[in-house]
Amino acid sequence: MNRYTYYDLIHHGIRCFATDRLGAYSEPEFSMYLSLMIGKDSCSDMSDDELINAVDNLRQEGYLEEIKRLIPH
C-alpha cells in the first residue's frame, strides 16, 4: 500500500468537500476537517484500514470523482 497516494486522495477529497459544503477551503483547516470526518487530525496517524475507509467514504460522497482512476484497487 502506498500511503502517500491515500494521503493525496484524502487531501483532495476534503478540499472538494469543504469547497462544496462550506464554500471555501484553506490548508490550515485540513486537520480540523479531517478530525471531524475521520476522528484523527493527521493522515499519518491513521491505520491502513482507516485510510482505505476514508477514501471509500469520500469516493461514495462524490468528492473523488475526477481523480477516481488514482484510487488503488
All heavy atoms as a GROMACS GRO file, in nm:
protein
  598
    1MET      N    1   0.083  -0.118   0.000
    1MET     CA    2   0.000   0.000   0.000
    1MET      C    3   0.088   0.124   0.000
    1MET      O    4   0.179   0.136   0.081
    1MET     CB    5  -0.090   0.000   0.124
    1MET     CG    6  -0.154   0.133   0.151
    1MET     SD    7  -0.249   0.135   0.302
    1MET     CE    8  -0.393   0.214   0.242
    2ASN      N    9   0.058   0.215  -0.090
    2ASN     CA   10   0.129   0.342  -0.093
    2ASN      C   11   0.048   0.444  -0.014
    2ASN      O   12  -0.049   0.501  -0.063
    2ASN     CB   13   0.150   0.388  -0.237
    2ASN     CG   14   0.231   0.515  -0.245
    2ASN    OD1   15   0.246   0.588  -0.147
    2ASN    ND2   16   0.284   0.542  -0.361
    3ARG      N   17   0.089   0.466   0.109
    3ARG     CA   18   0.014   0.555   0.198
    3ARG      C   19   0.006   0.697   0.142
    3ARG      O   20  -0.094   0.766   0.160
    3ARG     CB   21   0.078   0.556   0.337
    3ARG     CG   22   0.059   0.421   0.410
    3ARG     CD   23   0.124   0.422   0.547
    3ARG     NE   24   0.069   0.520   0.637
    3ARG     CZ   25  -0.036   0.501   0.716
    3ARG    NH1   26  -0.099   0.385   0.715
    3ARG    NH2   27  -0.078   0.596   0.796
    4TYR      N   28   0.111   0.740   0.073
    4TYR     CA   29   0.112   0.876   0.019
    4TYR      C   30   0.004   0.897  -0.087
    4TYR      O   31  -0.052   1.006  -0.099
    4TYR     CB   32   0.250   0.913  -0.034
    4TYR     CG   33   0.351   0.922   0.077
    4TYR    CD1   34   0.446   0.822   0.096
    4TYR    CD2   35   0.349   1.029   0.166
    4TYR    CE1   36   0.537   0.830   0.199
    4TYR    CE2   37   0.439   1.037   0.270
    4TYR     CZ   38   0.534   0.937   0.286
    4TYR     OH   39   0.623   0.944   0.390
    5THR      N   40  -0.029   0.794  -0.161
    5THR     CA   41  -0.140   0.803  -0.257
    5THR      C   42  -0.269   0.828  -0.182
    5THR      O   43  -0.349   0.914  -0.220
    5THR     CB   44  -0.150   0.674  -0.341
    5THR    OG1   45  -0.031   0.657  -0.416
    5THR    CG2   46  -0.270   0.678  -0.434
    6TYR      N   47  -0.289   0.757  -0.072
    6TYR     CA   48  -0.409   0.776   0.008
    6TYR      C   49  -0.411   0.914   0.073
    6TYR      O   50  -0.516   0.978   0.081
    6TYR     CB   51  -0.423   0.665   0.113
    6TYR     CG   52  -0.473   0.537   0.053
    6TYR    CD1   53  -0.386   0.445  -0.004
    6TYR    CD2   54  -0.609   0.509   0.049
    6TYR    CE1   55  -0.432   0.330  -0.062
    6TYR    CE2   56  -0.657   0.393  -0.008
    6TYR     CZ   57  -0.567   0.303  -0.064
    6TYR     OH   58  -0.615   0.188  -0.122
    7TYR      N   59  -0.296   0.961   0.120
    7TYR     CA   60  -0.288   1.096   0.177
    7TYR      C   61  -0.335   1.198   0.073
    7TYR      O   62  -0.414   1.288   0.103
    7TYR     CB   63  -0.146   1.132   0.219
    7TYR     CG   64  -0.084   1.051   0.330
    7TYR    CD1   65   0.049   1.067   0.360
    7TYR    CD2   66  -0.156   0.957   0.404
    7TYR    CE1   67   0.110   0.996   0.462
    7TYR    CE2   68  -0.096   0.884   0.505
    7TYR     CZ   69   0.037   0.904   0.534
    7TYR     OH   70   0.097   0.831   0.634
    8ASP      N   71  -0.283   1.187  -0.049
    8ASP     CA   72  -0.319   1.280  -0.157
    8ASP      C   73  -0.468   1.273  -0.188
    8ASP      O   74  -0.533   1.377  -0.207
    8ASP     CB   75  -0.238   1.252  -0.283
    8ASP     CG   76  -0.091   1.286  -0.269
    8ASP    OD1   77  -0.055   1.362  -0.177
    8ASP    OD2   78  -0.012   1.237  -0.351
    9LEU      N   79  -0.522   1.153  -0.194
    9LEU     CA   80  -0.665   1.137  -0.221
    9LEU      C   81  -0.750   1.201  -0.112
    9LEU      O   82  -0.849   1.270  -0.140
    9LEU     CB   83  -0.700   0.989  -0.235
    9LEU     CG   84  -0.647   0.919  -0.360
    9LEU    CD1   85  -0.654   0.768  -0.344
    9LEU    CD2   86  -0.724   0.964  -0.484
   10ILE      N   87  -0.712   1.180   0.012
   10ILE     CA   88  -0.786   1.237   0.124
   10ILE      C   89  -0.777   1.390   0.124
   10ILE      O   90  -0.877   1.459   0.142
   10ILE     CB   91  -0.739   1.176   0.258
   10ILE    CG1   92  -0.781   1.029   0.264
   10ILE    CG2   93  -0.794   1.255   0.378
   10ILE    CD1   94  -0.718   0.950   0.377
   11HIS      N   95  -0.658   1.442   0.099
   11HIS     CA   96  -0.642   1.588   0.092
   11HIS      C   97  -0.732   1.645  -0.018
   11HIS      O   98  -0.801   1.744   0.003
   11HIS     CB   99  -0.496   1.626   0.066
   11HIS     CG  100  -0.414   1.632   0.189
   11HIS    ND1  101  -0.388   1.750   0.255
   11HIS    CD2  102  -0.351   1.535   0.260
   11HIS    CE1  103  -0.313   1.725   0.361
   11HIS    NE2  104  -0.289   1.596   0.366
   12HIS      N  105  -0.731   1.582  -0.133
   12HIS     CA  106  -0.814   1.629  -0.244
   12HIS      C  107  -0.962   1.620  -0.208
   12HIS      O  108  -1.039   1.714  -0.231
   12HIS     CB  109  -0.785   1.548  -0.370
   12HIS     CG  110  -0.870   1.588  -0.485
   12HIS    ND1  111  -0.841   1.696  -0.564
   12HIS    CD2  112  -0.987   1.537  -0.533
   12HIS    CE1  113  -0.935   1.709  -0.656
   12HIS    NE2  114  -1.025   1.614  -0.639
   13GLY      N  115  -1.003   1.508  -0.152
   13GLY     CA  116  -1.143   1.487  -0.117
   13GLY      C  117  -1.193   1.588  -0.014
   13GLY      O  118  -1.302   1.642  -0.027
   14ILE      N  119  -1.112   1.615   0.086
   14ILE     CA  120  -1.153   1.711   0.188
   14ILE      C  121  -1.155   1.852   0.130
   14ILE      O  122  -1.243   1.931   0.164
   14ILE     CB  123  -1.063   1.700   0.314
   14ILE    CG1  124  -1.096   1.569   0.386
   14ILE    CG2  125  -1.082   1.821   0.406
   14ILE    CD1  126  -1.012   1.541   0.508
   15ARG      N  127  -1.063   1.884   0.041
   15ARG     CA  128  -1.064   2.014  -0.027
   15ARG      C  129  -1.196   2.030  -0.104
   15ARG      O  130  -1.262   2.134  -0.096
   15ARG     CB  131  -0.945   2.028  -0.121
   15ARG     CG  132  -0.932   2.166  -0.182
   15ARG     CD  133  -0.808   2.178  -0.272
   15ARG     NE  134  -0.688   2.122  -0.213
   15ARG     CZ  135  -0.625   2.012  -0.259
   15ARG    NH1  136  -0.670   1.949  -0.364
   15ARG    NH2  137  -0.517   1.967  -0.199
   16CYS      N  138  -1.235   1.927  -0.178
   16CYS     CA  139  -1.361   1.931  -0.254
   16CYS      C  140  -1.481   1.940  -0.161
   16CYS      O  141  -1.575   2.016  -0.187
   16CYS     CB  142  -1.373   1.809  -0.344
   16CYS     SG  143  -1.257   1.808  -0.481
   17PHE      N  144  -1.480   1.863  -0.053
   17PHE     CA  145  -1.588   1.866   0.046
   17PHE      C  146  -1.605   2.006   0.103
   17PHE      O  147  -1.716   2.060   0.107
   17PHE     CB  148  -1.558   1.766   0.158
   17PHE     CG  149  -1.637   1.790   0.283
   17PHE    CD1  150  -1.767   1.746   0.293
   17PHE    CD2  151  -1.582   1.858   0.391
   17PHE    CE1  152  -1.842   1.768   0.408
   17PHE    CE2  153  -1.654   1.880   0.506
   17PHE     CZ  154  -1.786   1.836   0.514
   18ALA      N  155  -1.495   2.066   0.149
   18ALA     CA  156  -1.504   2.197   0.212
   18ALA      C  157  -1.551   2.303   0.113
   18ALA      O  158  -1.634   2.387   0.148
   18ALA     CB  159  -1.368   2.236   0.271
   19THR      N  160  -1.502   2.296  -0.007
   19THR     CA  161  -1.543   2.393  -0.108
   19THR      C  162  -1.691   2.376  -0.142
   19THR      O  163  -1.765   2.474  -0.154
   19THR     CB  164  -1.457   2.377  -0.235
   19THR    OG1  165  -1.319   2.396  -0.198
   19THR    CG2  166  -1.494   2.478  -0.340
   20ASP      N  167  -1.733   2.252  -0.154
   20ASP     CA  168  -1.873   2.222  -0.188
   20ASP      C  169  -1.969   2.260  -0.075
   20ASP      O  170  -2.069   2.326  -0.096
   20ASP     CB  171  -1.886   2.074  -0.223
   20ASP     CG  172  -2.028   2.035  -0.260
   20ASP    OD1  173  -2.086   2.103  -0.348
   20ASP    OD2  174  -2.079   1.938  -0.203
   21ARG      N  175  -1.937   2.215   0.044
   21ARG     CA  176  -2.030   2.233   0.156
   21ARG      C  177  -2.017   2.368   0.227
   21ARG      O  178  -2.114   2.420   0.279
   21ARG     CB  179  -2.009   2.123   0.260
   21ARG     CG  180  -2.034   1.983   0.209
   21ARG     CD  181  -2.178   1.941   0.235
   21ARG     NE  182  -2.208   1.814   0.177
   21ARG     CZ  183  -2.214   1.700   0.243
   21ARG    NH1  184  -2.190   1.697   0.372
   21ARG    NH2  185  -2.245   1.589   0.181
   22LEU      N  186  -1.894   2.420   0.230
   22LEU     CA  187  -1.869   2.542   0.307
   22LEU      C  188  -1.834   2.662   0.221
   22LEU      O  189  -1.824   2.773   0.272
   22LEU     CB  190  -1.758   2.516   0.410
   22LEU     CG  191  -1.781   2.395   0.500
   22LEU    CD1  192  -1.658   2.367   0.583
   22LEU    CD2  193  -1.902   2.416   0.588
   23GLY      N  194  -1.811   2.639   0.093
   23GLY     CA  195  -1.781   2.748   0.001
   23GLY      C  196  -1.637   2.792  -0.002
   23GLY      O  197  -1.600   2.875  -0.084
   24ALA      N  198  -1.554   2.738   0.083
   24ALA     CA  199  -1.413   2.778   0.086
   24ALA      C  200  -1.330   2.670   0.155
   24ALA      O  201  -1.383   2.588   0.229
   24ALA     CB  202  -1.397   2.909   0.159
   25TYR      N  203  -1.201   2.675   0.129
   25TYR     CA  204  -1.108   2.580   0.191
   25TYR      C  205  -0.975   2.649   0.209
   25TYR      O  206  -0.930   2.721   0.121
   25TYR     CB  207  -1.091   2.456   0.103
   25TYR     CG  208  -0.981   2.365   0.150
   25TYR    CD1  209  -1.002   2.275   0.254
   25TYR    CD2  210  -0.855   2.370   0.094
   25TYR    CE1  211  -0.902   2.192   0.298
   25TYR    CE2  212  -0.754   2.287   0.138
   25TYR     CZ  213  -0.778   2.198   0.240
   25TYR     OH  214  -0.678   2.116   0.284
   26SER      N  215  -0.913   2.627   0.321
   26SER     CA  216  -0.775   2.672   0.341
   26SER      C  217  -0.697   2.558   0.406
   26SER      O  218  -0.750   2.483   0.488
   26SER     CB  219  -0.770   2.798   0.427
   26SER     OG  220  -0.813   2.772   0.557
   27GLU      N  221  -0.576   2.544   0.367
   27GLU     CA  222  -0.491   2.432   0.413
   27GLU      C  223  -0.481   2.421   0.565
   27GLU      O  224  -0.485   2.310   0.618
   27GLU     CB  225  -0.352   2.443   0.349
   27GLU     CG  226  -0.269   2.319   0.365
   27GLU     CD  227  -0.325   2.195   0.296
   27GLU    OE1  228  -0.383   2.208   0.188
   27GLU    OE2  229  -0.308   2.085   0.351
   28PRO      N  230  -0.471   2.532   0.638
   28PRO     CA  231  -0.463   2.517   0.785
   28PRO      C  232  -0.586   2.450   0.848
   28PRO      O  233  -0.577   2.393   0.956
   28PRO     CB  234  -0.448   2.660   0.835
   28PRO     CG  235  -0.393   2.736   0.720
   28PRO     CD  236  -0.449   2.669   0.597
   29GLU      N  237  -0.698   2.455   0.779
   29GLU     CA  238  -0.820   2.395   0.834
   29GLU      C  239  -0.830   2.245   0.804
   29GLU      O  240  -0.920   2.179   0.852
   29GLU     CB  241  -0.942   2.466   0.777
   29GLU     CG  242  -0.950   2.610   0.821
   29GLU     CD  243  -1.057   2.687   0.747
   29GLU    OE1  244  -1.086   2.653   0.631
   29GLU    OE2  245  -1.110   2.781   0.808
   30PHE      N  246  -0.736   2.191   0.726
   30PHE     CA  247  -0.741   2.050   0.688
   30PHE      C  248  -0.753   1.959   0.811
   30PHE      O  249  -0.836   1.869   0.814
   30PHE     CB  250  -0.618   2.011   0.605
   30PHE     CG  251  -0.611   1.863   0.579
   30PHE    CD1  252  -0.688   1.806   0.479
   30PHE    CD2  253  -0.530   1.782   0.656
   30PHE    CE1  254  -0.683   1.670   0.456
   30PHE    CE2  255  -0.524   1.646   0.632
   30PHE     CZ  256  -0.601   1.590   0.532
   31SER      N  257  -0.668   1.983   0.911
   31SER     CA  258  -0.669   1.898   1.030
   31SER      C  259  -0.805   1.900   1.100
   31SER      O  260  -0.852   1.798   1.147
   31SER     CB  261  -0.560   1.941   1.129
   31SER     OG  262  -0.433   1.921   1.073
   32MET      N  263  -0.867   2.018   1.102
   32MET     CA  264  -0.997   2.029   1.165
   32MET      C  265  -1.102   1.946   1.089
   32MET      O  266  -1.177   1.870   1.148
   32MET     CB  267  -1.042   2.175   1.170
   32MET     CG  268  -1.177   2.194   1.236
   32MET     SD  269  -1.235   2.364   1.229
   32MET     CE  270  -1.274   2.378   1.054
   33TYR      N  271  -1.104   1.959   0.956
   33TYR     CA  272  -1.198   1.884   0.875
   33TYR      C  273  -1.172   1.734   0.887
   33TYR      O  274  -1.264   1.655   0.900
   33TYR     CB  275  -1.191   1.925   0.728
   33TYR     CG  276  -1.234   2.067   0.702
   33TYR    CD1  277  -1.159   2.150   0.622
   33TYR    CD2  278  -1.352   2.118   0.758
   33TYR    CE1  279  -1.197   2.281   0.598
   33TYR    CE2  280  -1.391   2.248   0.734
   33TYR     CZ  281  -1.313   2.329   0.654
   33TYR     OH  282  -1.352   2.458   0.629
   34LEU      N  283  -1.045   1.696   0.882
   34LEU     CA  284  -1.011   1.554   0.892
   34LEU      C  285  -1.057   1.498   1.026
   34LEU      O  286  -1.117   1.391   1.032
   34LEU     CB  287  -0.861   1.534   0.874
   34LEU     CG  288  -0.814   1.390   0.871
   34LEU    CD1  289  -0.870   1.317   0.750
   34LEU    CD2  290  -0.662   1.384   0.870
   35SER      N  291  -1.034   1.572   1.131
   35SER     CA  292  -1.075   1.528   1.264
   35SER      C  293  -1.227   1.512   1.273
   35SER      O  294  -1.277   1.416   1.332
   35SER     CB  295  -1.025   1.625   1.369
   35SER     OG  296  -1.060   1.582   1.497
   36LEU      N  297  -1.300   1.606   1.216
   36LEU     CA  298  -1.446   1.597   1.217
   36LEU      C  299  -1.497   1.479   1.135
   36LEU      O  300  -1.593   1.413   1.174
   36LEU     CB  301  -1.507   1.727   1.162
   36LEU     CG  302  -1.495   1.849   1.251
   36LEU    CD1  303  -1.540   1.975   1.176
   36LEU    CD2  304  -1.574   1.832   1.379
   37MET      N  305  -1.433   1.453   1.023
   37MET     CA  306  -1.479   1.347   0.934
   37MET      C  307  -1.430   1.209   0.974
   37MET      O  308  -1.502   1.111   0.965
   37MET     CB  309  -1.433   1.376   0.791
   37MET     CG  310  -1.499   1.498   0.730
   37MET     SD  311  -1.434   1.535   0.567
   37MET     CE  312  -1.502   1.397   0.475
   38ILE      N  313  -1.305   1.201   1.019
   38ILE     CA  314  -1.240   1.072   1.040
   38ILE      C  315  -1.214   1.043   1.188
   38ILE      O  316  -1.207   0.929   1.229
   38ILE     CB  317  -1.106   1.065   0.962
   38ILE    CG1  318  -1.121   1.111   0.818
   38ILE    CG2  319  -1.043   0.927   0.970
   38ILE    CD1  320  -1.219   1.036   0.734
   39GLY      N  321  -1.195   1.147   1.268
   39GLY     CA  322  -1.165   1.127   1.408
   39GLY      C  323  -1.018   1.140   1.442
   39GLY      O  324  -0.979   1.126   1.557
   40LYS      N  325  -0.937   1.168   1.342
   40LYS     CA  326  -0.793   1.190   1.364
   40LYS      C  327  -0.754   1.316   1.287
   40LYS      O  328  -0.811   1.345   1.183
   40LYS     CB  329  -0.712   1.070   1.318
   40LYS     CG  330  -0.745   0.946   1.399
   40LYS     CD  331  -0.649   0.835   1.377
   40LYS     CE  332  -0.687   0.720   1.471
   40LYS     NZ  333  -0.608   0.603   1.447
   41ASP      N  334  -0.656   1.389   1.338
   41ASP     CA  335  -0.623   1.515   1.274
   41ASP      C  336  -0.504   1.507   1.179
   41ASP      O  337  -0.457   1.608   1.128
   41ASP     CB  338  -0.602   1.625   1.377
   41ASP     CG  339  -0.488   1.597   1.473
   41ASP    OD1  340  -0.424   1.491   1.462
   41ASP    OD2  341  -0.463   1.683   1.559
   42SER      N  342  -0.457   1.386   1.151
   42SER     CA  343  -0.346   1.368   1.058
   42SER      C  344  -0.359   1.233   0.988
   42SER      O  345  -0.390   1.132   1.052
   42SER     CB  346  -0.213   1.373   1.135
   42SER     OG  347  -0.107   1.338   1.050
   43CYS      N  348  -0.336   1.235   0.859
   43CYS     CA  349  -0.340   1.109   0.784
   43CYS      C  350  -0.234   1.012   0.834
   43CYS      O  351  -0.254   0.892   0.836
   43CYS     CB  352  -0.319   1.135   0.635
   43CYS     SG  353  -0.458   1.216   0.554
   44SER      N  354  -0.119   1.065   0.877
   44SER     CA  355  -0.012   0.977   0.922
   44SER      C  356  -0.048   0.904   1.051
   44SER      O  357   0.013   0.802   1.083
   44SER     CB  358   0.119   1.055   0.940
   44SER     OG  359   0.104   1.155   1.037
   45ASP      N  360  -0.148   0.953   1.124
   45ASP     CA  361  -0.195   0.886   1.246
   45ASP      C  362  -0.293   0.773   1.216
   45ASP      O  363  -0.331   0.698   1.305
   45ASP     CB  364  -0.262   0.985   1.340
   45ASP     CG  365  -0.165   1.085   1.400
   45ASP    OD1  366  -0.043   1.057   1.400
   45ASP    OD2  367  -0.212   1.191   1.445
   46MET      N  368  -0.337   0.764   1.091
   46MET     CA  369  -0.440   0.667   1.054
   46MET      C  370  -0.377   0.533   1.017
   46MET      O  371  -0.269   0.527   0.960
   46MET     CB  372  -0.520   0.722   0.936
   46MET     CG  373  -0.596   0.849   0.969
   46MET     SD  374  -0.665   0.931   0.825
   46MET     CE  375  -0.797   0.819   0.785
   47SER      N  376  -0.448   0.426   1.049
   47SER     CA  377  -0.405   0.293   1.007
   47SER      C  378  -0.435   0.277   0.858
   47SER      O  379  -0.507   0.358   0.799
   47SER     CB  380  -0.481   0.186   1.086
   47SER     OG  381  -0.617   0.185   1.048
   48ASP      N  382  -0.382   0.173   0.798
   48ASP     CA  383  -0.410   0.146   0.657
   48ASP      C  384  -0.560   0.129   0.634
   48ASP      O  385  -0.616   0.183   0.538
   48ASP     CB  386  -0.336   0.020   0.610
   48ASP     CG  387  -0.185   0.040   0.599
   48ASP    OD1  388  -0.138   0.155   0.611
   48ASP    OD2  389  -0.115  -0.061   0.578
   49ASP      N  390  -0.628   0.058   0.722
   49ASP     CA  391  -0.772   0.038   0.709
   49ASP      C  392  -0.848   0.170   0.719
   49ASP      O  393  -0.945   0.193   0.647
   49ASP     CB  394  -0.824  -0.060   0.813
   49ASP     CG  395  -0.786  -0.204   0.784
   49ASP    OD1  396  -0.755  -0.235   0.667
   49ASP    OD2  397  -0.786  -0.285   0.878
   50GLU      N  398  -0.804   0.258   0.808
   50GLU     CA  399  -0.870   0.388   0.822
   50GLU      C  400  -0.849   0.472   0.695
   50GLU      O  401  -0.942   0.542   0.652
   50GLU     CB  402  -0.817   0.463   0.944
   50GLU     CG  403  -0.864   0.402   1.074
   50GLU     CD  404  -0.797   0.461   1.196
   50GLU    OE1  405  -0.676   0.492   1.190
   50GLU    OE2  406  -0.866   0.477   1.298
   51LEU      N  407  -0.731   0.466   0.638
   51LEU     CA  408  -0.706   0.539   0.512
   51LEU      C  409  -0.797   0.488   0.402
   51LEU      O  410  -0.859   0.567   0.330
   51LEU     CB  411  -0.559   0.524   0.469
   51LEU     CG  412  -0.456   0.596   0.554
   51LEU    CD1  413  -0.315   0.552   0.515
   51LEU    CD2  414  -0.470   0.746   0.543
   52ILE      N  415  -0.806   0.358   0.390
   52ILE     CA  416  -0.892   0.297   0.287
   52ILE      C  417  -1.037   0.337   0.309
   52ILE      O  418  -1.107   0.376   0.215
   52ILE     CB  419  -0.876   0.143   0.288
   52ILE    CG1  420  -0.736   0.105   0.237
   52ILE    CG2  421  -0.984   0.076   0.203
   52ILE    CD1  422  -0.697  -0.040   0.261
   53ASN      N  423  -1.084   0.330   0.434
   53ASN     CA  424  -1.222   0.368   0.464
   53ASN      C  425  -1.249   0.515   0.436
   53ASN      O  426  -1.356   0.550   0.385
   53ASN     CB  427  -1.256   0.335   0.609
   53ASN     CG  428  -1.269   0.187   0.632
   53ASN    OD1  429  -1.299   0.110   0.541
   53ASN    ND2  430  -1.246   0.144   0.754
   54ALA      N  431  -1.154   0.601   0.469
   54ALA     CA  432  -1.171   0.744   0.444
   54ALA      C  433  -1.183   0.770   0.294
   54ALA      O  434  -1.271   0.845   0.250
   54ALA     CB  435  -1.054   0.823   0.502
   55VAL      N  436  -1.097   0.708   0.215
   55VAL     CA  437  -1.103   0.725   0.068
   55VAL      C  438  -1.234   0.669   0.015
   55VAL      O  439  -1.299   0.731  -0.069
   55VAL     CB  440  -0.980   0.661   0.000
   55VAL    CG1  441  -0.999   0.649  -0.150
   55VAL    CG2  442  -0.854   0.742   0.032
   56ASP      N  443  -1.274   0.554   0.064
   56ASP     CA  444  -1.402   0.495   0.020
   56ASP      C  445  -1.520   0.588   0.051
   56ASP      O  446  -1.608   0.608  -0.033
   56ASP     CB  447  -1.426   0.359   0.085
   56ASP     CG  448  -1.342   0.248   0.025
   56ASP    OD1  449  -1.286   0.268  -0.085
   56ASP    OD2  450  -1.333   0.142   0.088
   57ASN      N  451  -1.520   0.646   0.171
   57ASN     CA  452  -1.628   0.737   0.209
   57ASN      C  453  -1.629   0.862   0.122
   57ASN      O  454  -1.735   0.905   0.077
   57ASN     CB  455  -1.617   0.775   0.357
   57ASN     CG  456  -1.651   0.660   0.448
   57ASN    OD1  457  -1.722   0.568   0.411
   57ASN    ND2  458  -1.599   0.665   0.570
   58LEU      N  459  -1.513   0.920   0.098
   58LEU     CA  460  -1.504   1.040   0.014
   58LEU      C  461  -1.546   1.008  -0.130
   58LEU      O  462  -1.614   1.087  -0.195
   58LEU     CB  463  -1.363   1.098   0.018
   58LEU     CG  464  -1.325   1.166   0.149
   58LEU    CD1  465  -1.174   1.186   0.158
   58LEU    CD2  466  -1.398   1.299   0.165
   59ARG      N  467  -1.509   0.890  -0.178
   59ARG     CA  468  -1.547   0.848  -0.313
   59ARG      C  469  -1.698   0.830  -0.322
   59ARG      O  470  -1.762   0.878  -0.416
   59ARG     CB  471  -1.478   0.719  -0.352
   59ARG     CG  472  -1.509   0.673  -0.495
   59ARG     CD  473  -1.458   0.532  -0.522
   59ARG     NE  474  -1.500   0.435  -0.424
   59ARG     CZ  475  -1.623   0.382  -0.417
   59ARG    NH1  476  -1.717   0.417  -0.501
   59ARG    NH2  477  -1.652   0.292  -0.324
   60GLN      N  478  -1.757   0.764  -0.224
   60GLN     CA  479  -1.901   0.741  -0.224
   60GLN      C  480  -1.980   0.871  -0.217
   60GLN      O  481  -2.090   0.880  -0.272
   60GLN     CB  482  -1.941   0.649  -0.108
   60GLN     CG  483  -1.896   0.508  -0.128
   60GLN     CD  484  -1.922   0.420  -0.007
   60GLN    OE1  485  -1.982   0.462   0.092
   60GLN    NE2  486  -1.875   0.296  -0.013
   61GLU      N  487  -1.924   0.971  -0.151
   61GLU     CA  488  -1.990   1.102  -0.143
   61GLU      C  489  -1.969   1.184  -0.270
   61GLU      O  490  -2.028   1.290  -0.285
   61GLU     CB  491  -1.938   1.180  -0.022
   61GLU     CG  492  -1.979   1.121   0.111
   61GLU     CD  493  -2.128   1.137   0.138
   61GLU    OE1  494  -2.186   1.240   0.098
   61GLU    OE2  495  -2.186   1.046   0.200
   62GLY      N  496  -1.884   1.136  -0.361
   62GLY     CA  497  -1.862   1.204  -0.489
   62GLY      C  498  -1.748   1.304  -0.489
   62GLY      O  499  -1.730   1.376  -0.587
   63TYR      N  500  -1.668   1.307  -0.383
   63TYR     CA  501  -1.562   1.406  -0.374
   63TYR      C  502  -1.430   1.363  -0.437
   63TYR      O  503  -1.333   1.438  -0.434
   63TYR     CB  504  -1.540   1.448  -0.228
   63TYR     CG  505  -1.660   1.518  -0.172
   63TYR    CD1  506  -1.734   1.463  -0.069
   63TYR    CD2  507  -1.703   1.638  -0.227
   63TYR    CE1  508  -1.847   1.527  -0.020
   63TYR    CE2  509  -1.816   1.702  -0.180
   63TYR     CZ  510  -1.887   1.646  -0.076
   63TYR     OH  511  -1.999   1.709  -0.029
   64LEU      N  512  -1.426   1.245  -0.495
   64LEU     CA  513  -1.305   1.199  -0.564
   64LEU      C  514  -1.334   1.163  -0.709
   64LEU      O  515  -1.255   1.096  -0.774
   64LEU     CB  516  -1.245   1.078  -0.491
   64LEU     CG  517  -1.196   1.106  -0.350
   64LEU    CD1  518  -1.150   0.976  -0.284
   64LEU    CD2  519  -1.086   1.209  -0.348
   65GLU      N  520  -1.447   1.207  -0.759
   65GLU     CA  521  -1.493   1.165  -0.891
   65GLU      C  522  -1.390   1.192  -1.002
   65GLU      O  523  -1.363   1.106  -1.083
   65GLU     CB  524  -1.626   1.234  -0.924
   65GLU     CG  525  -1.697   1.175  -1.043
   65GLU     CD  526  -1.733   1.029  -1.025
   65GLU    OE1  527  -1.761   0.985  -0.912
   65GLU    OE2  528  -1.732   0.956  -1.127
   66GLU      N  529  -1.334   1.313  -1.004
   66GLU     CA  530  -1.242   1.348  -1.113
   66GLU      C  531  -1.106   1.281  -1.102
   66GLU      O  532  -1.030   1.281  -1.198
   66GLU     CB  533  -1.227   1.501  -1.125
   66GLU     CG  534  -1.158   1.567  -1.010
   66GLU     CD  535  -1.251   1.600  -0.893
   66GLU    OE1  536  -1.371   1.570  -0.898
   66GLU    OE2  537  -1.201   1.655  -0.795
   67ILE      N  538  -1.075   1.221  -0.988
   67ILE     CA  539  -0.946   1.151  -0.975
   67ILE      C  540  -0.963   1.006  -0.931
   67ILE      O  541  -0.870   0.944  -0.882
   67ILE     CB  542  -0.850   1.226  -0.880
   67ILE    CG1  543  -0.907   1.235  -0.739
   67ILE    CG2  544  -0.814   1.362  -0.933
   67ILE    CD1  545  -0.806   1.281  -0.635
   68LYS      N  546  -1.082   0.951  -0.950
   68LYS     CA  547  -1.108   0.814  -0.903
   68LYS      C  548  -1.017   0.710  -0.968
   68LYS      O  549  -0.993   0.606  -0.912
   68LYS     CB  550  -1.253   0.777  -0.920
   68LYS     CG  551  -1.302   0.767  -1.062
   68LYS     CD  552  -1.448   0.736  -1.065
   68LYS     CE  553  -1.500   0.732  -1.206
   68LYS     NZ  554  -1.644   0.712  -1.210
   69ARG      N  555  -0.960   0.742  -1.085
   69ARG     CA  556  -0.867   0.649  -1.151
   69ARG      C  557  -0.739   0.628  -1.068
   69ARG      O  558  -0.668   0.530  -1.086
   69ARG     CB  559  -0.833   0.698  -1.290
   69ARG     CG  560  -0.747   0.823  -1.291
   69ARG     CD  561  -0.732   0.885  -1.428
   69ARG     NE  562  -0.652   1.001  -1.441
   69ARG     CZ  563  -0.632   1.100  -1.359
   69ARG    NH1  564  -0.685   1.098  -1.240
   69ARG    NH2  565  -0.557   1.203  -1.388
   70LEU      N  566  -0.711   0.718  -0.974
   70LEU     CA  567  -0.592   0.706  -0.891
   70LEU      C  568  -0.614   0.619  -0.768
   70LEU      O  569  -0.520   0.585  -0.698
   70LEU     CB  570  -0.547   0.846  -0.845
   70LEU     CG  571  -0.511   0.946  -0.954
   70LEU    CD1  572  -0.478   1.081  -0.892
   70LEU    CD2  573  -0.394   0.895  -1.036
   71ILE      N  574  -0.740   0.582  -0.743
   71ILE     CA  575  -0.772   0.502  -0.626
   71ILE      C  576  -0.725   0.358  -0.649
   71ILE      O  577  -0.769   0.294  -0.744
   71ILE     CB  578  -0.923   0.504  -0.593
   71ILE    CG1  579  -0.968   0.648  -0.567
   71ILE    CG2  580  -0.954   0.414  -0.474
   71ILE    CD1  581  -1.117   0.664  -0.554
   72PRO      N  582  -0.634   0.310  -0.566
   72PRO     CA  583  -0.586   0.172  -0.581
   72PRO      C  584  -0.700   0.072  -0.564
   72PRO      O  585  -0.793   0.093  -0.486
   72PRO     CB  586  -0.484   0.156  -0.469
   72PRO     CG  587  -0.444   0.296  -0.431
   72PRO     CD  588  -0.567   0.380  -0.456
   73HIS      N  589  -0.691  -0.037  -0.637
   73HIS     CA  590  -0.794  -0.142  -0.628
   73HIS      C  591  -0.743  -0.259  -0.549
   73HIS      O  592  -0.637  -0.296  -0.543
   73HIS     CB  593  -0.836  -0.189  -0.767
   73HIS     CG  594  -0.898  -0.078  -0.846
   73HIS    ND1  595  -1.024  -0.033  -0.823
   73HIS    CD2  596  -0.848  -0.004  -0.947
   73HIS    CE1  597  -1.051   0.064  -0.906
   73HIS    NE2  598  -0.946   0.085  -0.984
   0.00000   0.00000   0.00000
